[in-house]
Amino acid sequence: MADFHLAAPTSADAFARLAIELHDAPSVEETVDAVVQFALQALTCTYAGIALNVRGPRAEIAAVTDPVVADVYQLQISTDNGPLVTAMKQRTPILIRDTATDDRWPQWAAKVSALGVRSVLDVPLTTGDCSRAAIGVLGLYSPAPDAFDEDDEAIAHILARHASVAVASARHEETMAKAVDARKLVGLAMGILMERFDVDDDRAFAILKRYSQDTNTKLRDVAQQLVDTRRLPR
């Protein structure tokens, strides 16, 4: 991974290098890891993390630079309450200058303060669809109170924009790759049926589809079972 050192005169160059690295990252996992590592170099934070909005009601921890961030996230994910949850649902940044005095999420803040985290900056990762929750949240943390100034907030928003585009792109590529794999798998299963029962491709696909519907099993899983066992699900 590239070693980024952000200074005011070269910040544009650093973000340009980050954009290239994010573009080249082969997966969502490597994309978010690059973002949190860059955050440590670019901002006055001690810890950083990203939580992503996945299918289902709760966020999922995607990348952390220290186990304490996972604790900070899990406290919110388990209760569906806290700045991370608010930032994701409302697509708005949340700045906590001191967890020891902030009263918006008192129970969570007390536990986080006990972990040694005093400053929190949660910035949503958003796409163009304003009607939906954010695709994720970039979280920045410091053991010092009032650690983040206006420059940190500005850089964090720029980083979040880069991350939003990169995560959305990586997710799309992973989805497309899975779709291609699924088509190949279904094609193999159809070939087995065509050879075994001497049917054409339309009839073979109809057989797979019927078994999928009758057994309430995804078409891809029916095809996988047929390829693996040479038997259709009962």
C-alpha positions as CSV (number, residue, x, y, z in Angstrom):
1,M,0.0,0.0,0.0
2,A,1.2,3.5,-0.8
3,D,2.6,5.6,2.1
4,F,0.7,9.0,2.0
5,H,2.1,12.0,3.7
6,L,-0.3,14.9,3.3
7,A,0.9,18.5,3.6
8,A,-0.9,21.6,2.4
9,P,1.1,22.2,-0.7
10,T,0.8,18.6,-1.9
11,S,-2.7,17.7,-0.7
12,A,-4.1,17.6,-4.2
13,D,-1.3,15.3,-5.3
14,A,-1.9,13.0,-2.3
15,F,-5.6,12.8,-3.1
16,A,-4.8,12.1,-6.7
17,R,-2.6,9.2,-5.7
18,L,-5.3,8.0,-3.4
19,A,-7.9,8.1,-6.2
20,I,-5.6,6.0,-8.4
21,E,-5.1,3.5,-5.6
22,L,-8.8,3.3,-4.9
23,H,-9.5,2.8,-8.6
24,D,-7.0,-0.1,-8.7
25,A,-8.3,-1.8,-5.5
26,P,-9.7,-5.1,-6.5
27,S,-12.4,-5.4,-3.8
28,V,-14.5,-3.4,-1.4
29,E,-12.3,-4.7,1.5
30,E,-9.1,-3.3,0.0
31,T,-10.9,-0.1,-1.0
32,V,-12.0,0.7,2.6
33,D,-8.6,-0.3,4.0
34,A,-6.9,2.1,1.8
35,V,-9.2,4.9,2.9
36,V,-8.7,4.4,6.6
37,Q,-5.0,4.1,6.3
38,F,-4.9,7.4,4.3
39,A,-7.1,9.0,7.0
40,L,-4.4,8.3,9.6
41,Q,-1.8,10.2,7.4
42,A,-4.1,13.0,6.3
43,L,-5.9,14.0,9.6
44,T,-5.1,14.5,13.2
45,C,-6.9,11.3,14.2
46,T,-5.4,8.4,16.1
47,Y,-7.9,5.8,14.9
48,A,-10.2,5.5,11.9
49,G,-12.8,3.1,10.6
50,I,-15.5,2.6,8.0
51,A,-18.9,1.0,8.6
52,L,-21.0,0.1,5.5
53,N,-24.7,-0.1,5.0
54,V,-25.4,-3.6,3.8
55,R,-28.6,-5.5,3.2
56,G,-30.5,-5.6,6.4
57,P,-31.3,-3.1,9.1
58,R,-27.9,-2.6,10.6
59,A,-24.5,-1.4,9.5
60,E,-21.5,-3.7,9.2
61,I,-17.9,-3.0,10.3
62,A,-15.8,-2.9,7.1
63,A,-12.4,-1.6,8.2
64,V,-10.8,-0.4,11.4
65,T,-7.2,0.7,12.2
66,D,-7.5,-0.4,15.9
67,P,-9.7,-2.8,17.9
68,V,-11.0,0.2,19.9
69,V,-12.9,1.4,16.7
70,A,-14.6,-2.0,16.4
71,D,-15.7,-1.5,20.1
72,V,-17.0,2.0,19.3
73,Y,-18.9,0.7,16.3
74,Q,-20.3,-2.4,18.0
75,L,-21.8,-0.4,20.8
76,Q,-23.9,1.5,18.3
77,I,-24.7,-1.4,15.9
78,S,-26.0,-3.6,18.8
79,T,-28.4,-0.8,20.0
80,D,-29.0,0.9,16.6
81,N,-28.2,4.2,18.4
82,G,-25.3,6.7,18.3
83,P,-23.6,9.1,15.9
84,L,-22.7,6.4,13.4
85,V,-26.3,5.4,13.1
86,T,-27.5,9.0,12.8
87,A,-24.9,9.9,10.3
88,M,-25.8,7.0,8.1
89,K,-29.6,7.3,8.3
90,Q,-29.7,11.1,8.0
91,R,-26.7,11.5,5.6
92,T,-25.3,14.2,7.8
93,P,-21.8,14.6,9.4
94,I,-21.6,14.3,13.2
95,L,-18.9,16.1,15.3
96,I,-18.4,15.2,18.9
97,R,-15.9,17.5,20.5
98,D,-15.7,15.6,23.8
99,T,-17.4,12.4,24.6
100,A,-17.0,13.3,28.3
101,T,-19.5,16.2,28.0
102,D,-21.6,15.5,24.9
103,D,-25.2,14.7,25.9
104,R,-26.7,13.6,22.6
105,W,-26.0,9.8,23.2
106,P,-25.1,9.8,26.9
107,Q,-24.9,6.0,27.5
108,W,-22.8,5.4,24.4
109,A,-20.6,8.5,25.0
110,A,-19.8,7.4,28.6
111,K,-18.7,4.0,27.4
112,V,-16.6,5.5,24.5
113,S,-15.0,8.0,26.9
114,A,-14.1,5.1,29.2
115,L,-12.4,3.5,26.2
116,G,-10.2,6.6,25.9
117,V,-11.9,8.1,22.9
118,R,-12.7,11.8,23.4
119,S,-13.2,13.3,19.9
120,V,-15.4,11.8,17.2
121,L,-16.0,12.8,13.6
122,D,-18.4,10.7,11.6
123,V,-18.8,11.6,7.9
124,P,-21.4,9.8,5.7
125,L,-20.4,8.1,2.5
126,T,-23.1,9.2,0.1
127,T,-24.1,8.8,-3.5
128,G,-26.5,10.8,-5.6
129,D,-29.7,9.2,-4.3
130,C,-30.7,11.5,-1.5
131,S,-33.8,9.3,-0.7
132,R,-31.6,6.5,0.6
133,A,-29.4,6.1,3.7
134,A,-25.7,6.7,3.2
135,I,-23.8,3.7,1.8
136,G,-21.5,3.9,4.8
137,V,-19.7,6.2,7.4
138,L,-16.1,7.2,7.8
139,G,-15.3,7.5,11.5
140,L,-12.4,9.4,12.8
141,Y,-11.3,9.3,16.5
142,S,-8.8,10.9,18.9
143,P,-8.0,10.4,22.6
144,A,-7.7,14.2,22.8
145,P,-10.8,16.4,23.3
146,D,-11.7,18.9,20.6
147,A,-9.1,17.3,18.3
148,F,-10.7,18.1,14.9
149,D,-10.5,21.6,13.5
150,E,-12.1,23.1,10.3
151,D,-9.3,21.8,8.1
152,D,-9.8,18.3,9.4
153,E,-13.5,18.5,8.7
154,A,-12.8,19.8,5.2
155,I,-10.3,17.0,4.4
156,A,-12.6,14.4,5.9
157,H,-15.4,15.5,3.6
158,I,-13.1,15.3,0.6
159,L,-11.9,11.8,1.7
160,A,-15.5,10.7,2.2
161,R,-16.4,11.7,-1.3
162,H,-13.5,9.8,-2.8
163,A,-14.4,6.8,-0.6
164,S,-18.1,7.0,-1.7
165,V,-17.3,6.7,-5.4
166,A,-14.7,4.0,-4.8
167,V,-16.9,1.8,-2.6
168,A,-19.9,2.2,-5.0
169,S,-17.7,1.3,-7.9
170,A,-16.1,-1.7,-6.1
171,R,-19.5,-3.0,-5.1
172,H,-20.8,-2.7,-8.7
173,E,-17.8,-4.6,-10.0
174,E,-18.1,-7.4,-7.4
175,T,-21.9,-7.7,-8.2
176,M,-21.1,-7.9,-11.9
177,A,-18.4,-10.5,-11.3
178,K,-20.8,-12.6,-9.2
179,A,-23.4,-12.3,-12.0
180,V,-21.0,-13.6,-14.6
181,D,-20.0,-16.5,-12.3
182,A,-23.6,-17.3,-11.7
183,R,-24.3,-17.4,-15.5
184,K,-21.4,-19.7,-16.0
185,L,-22.6,-22.0,-13.3
186,V,-26.1,-22.1,-14.7
187,G,-24.6,-22.8,-18.1
188,L,-22.7,-25.8,-16.7
189,A,-25.9,-27.1,-15.0
190,M,-27.9,-26.7,-18.2
191,G,-25.2,-28.7,-20.1
192,I,-25.5,-31.6,-17.7
193,L,-29.3,-31.7,-18.1
194,M,-29.1,-31.4,-21.9
195,E,-26.7,-34.4,-22.0
196,R,-28.5,-36.5,-19.5
197,F,-32.1,-35.9,-20.7
198,D,-31.4,-35.1,-24.4
199,V,-33.2,-31.7,-24.2
200,D,-32.4,-28.4,-25.7
201,D,-31.1,-25.3,-23.8
202,D,-34.6,-23.8,-23.3
203,R,-35.9,-27.0,-21.8
204,A,-32.9,-27.4,-19.6
205,F,-33.3,-23.8,-18.2
206,A,-37.0,-24.5,-17.6
207,I,-36.1,-27.5,-15.5
208,L,-33.7,-25.6,-13.4
209,K,-36.2,-22.8,-13.0
210,R,-38.9,-25.2,-11.9
211,Y,-36.7,-26.9,-9.3
212,S,-35.7,-23.4,-8.0
213,Q,-39.3,-22.4,-7.6
214,D,-40.5,-25.8,-6.2
215,T,-37.8,-25.9,-3.6
216,N,-37.7,-22.2,-2.9
217,T,-34.0,-22.3,-3.7
218,K,-32.0,-19.7,-5.6
219,L,-31.4,-20.6,-9.2
220,R,-27.6,-20.3,-8.7
221,D,-27.8,-22.7,-5.7
222,V,-29.8,-25.3,-7.7
223,A,-27.2,-25.1,-10.4
224,Q,-24.4,-25.4,-7.9
225,Q,-25.9,-28.5,-6.4
226,L,-26.4,-30.1,-9.7
227,V,-22.8,-29.4,-10.8
228,D,-21.4,-30.7,-7.5
229,T,-23.6,-33.8,-7.0
230,R,-25.1,-34.4,-10.4
231,R,-28.4,-34.4,-8.7
232,L,-31.2,-31.9,-8.5
233,P,-32.6,-30.8,-5.1
234,R,-35.6,-32.7,-3.7
